[in-house]
Amino acid sequence: MEITKSKCLTGELSIPGDKSISHRGVMFGALSHGLTEISNFLQGADCLSTISCFQKMGVKIENTGNSVLIHGNGLHGLRAPDTVLDAGNSGTTTRLISGILAGQNFTCELTGDASIQKRPMGRILKPLKLMGAEISSQNGNDCAPLTISGRALHGIHYQSPVASAQVKSCILLAGLYADDKTSVTEPYLSRNHTELMLSHFGADIASEGTTASILPDPLLHGCRISVPGDISSAAYFIAAALIIPGSEVLIKNVGINPTRDGILRVCHEMGADIELLNKRSEGGEPAADLLVRSSKLKGVTIEGEIIPSLIDEIPVLAVLAAFAEGTTVIRNAEELKVKESNRLDVMVRELSKMGASVTGTDDGLIIEGGRPLHGALINSHLDHRIAMSFTVAGMAADGTTTIQDAHCVDISYPGFYRDMKSLQV
Ligand code: S3P
């Protein structure tokens, strides 16, 4: 994909549904009784992997394009799949489904693509084994492929070493099949979509501070879910509008759950002109329309408890930092090393190619902003968020930027390039 310097962005757009919420809607619908109807479902490859896994376990799921209908089998109604479950590129699918599979009455195998087979699963194997699960890494390296033999589980209290919604959700879902209450405490609060949505489906789930707990064996009932737009996808349009002079863009129906809105808080601190209009609740999740105007940005420090609330936005924040005046320091972001690619290394390597001053640290990045950026050949490392971040960088840089394997945006945003073009005048 070739990207050239863009004139100002104008107009409005609605971005696709939230990836995390779409995954959970399918999973919880499958475990419920009756019909679940999900509107504005994200048709990204990751969420389609989740649908396919549950179809293989005997759940009838109709995907009509914008909405998805799930005929739930109930908590104890999944069937042993005939083939290996394939989570594709999706960490959320792999980790959350593992929690569910640990409590079934059958054995199955779960794997994913080359990236998934390198991502750490020890973080879920450990708590699941403490719950009595029989789960193992086939290659003995704490990565997928996993073999999971479902059985009755014990309730535990788990002190998670990482602030990870995937780990938290895996344990809470296994807790549905435990003999007692299960709780998880994390160092900082991660996204809470599992807690909000499972409660909506009828689970007995509570949150206090950074601890979430769940009681076993609830009767889950199907629901209607309207998925708000994904703030992680909105981030690329926010960033592009901020750094391309003369831009004014209205991004409609964006989820602004406080466990996800760190990008807005950081942008405001950098001096961004972003107005939140029409604040409302969309399917039990807070949402708003965002009016973004190009702004003069300054460098900031991003660290500590805000990190989980913008974990997927750090690559595009690094791009913003390169266009801001002064230094941006990102700390406590070591989790980026184990995402779809090593996003700290990749950002250092690829942003440097464009002339940015960026240094990697053990747990983050230091970016000296304000240098003019020029086009370059960018290796996306098949990571959707890297491809989209460098599309934004390329639109604000001089010359032509070529993004290799640009199609990987299909993981979370199949219409990304088309939507970005629609704002260019
Ligand atoms: C997700 C949680 C985050 C995030 C991922 C989606 C989820 O991962 O990076 O894109 O849906 O629970 P961690 O919770 O492991 O940081």
Boltz pocket constraint, residues with backbone or C-beta under 6 A from the ligand:
constraints:
  - pocket:
      binder: B
      contacts: [[A, 19], [A, 20], [A, 21], [A, 23], [A, 92], [A, 163], [A, 164], [A, 165], [A, 166], [A, 167], [A, 169], [A, 190], [A, 191], [A, 311], [A, 312], [A, 335]]
      max_distance: 6.0
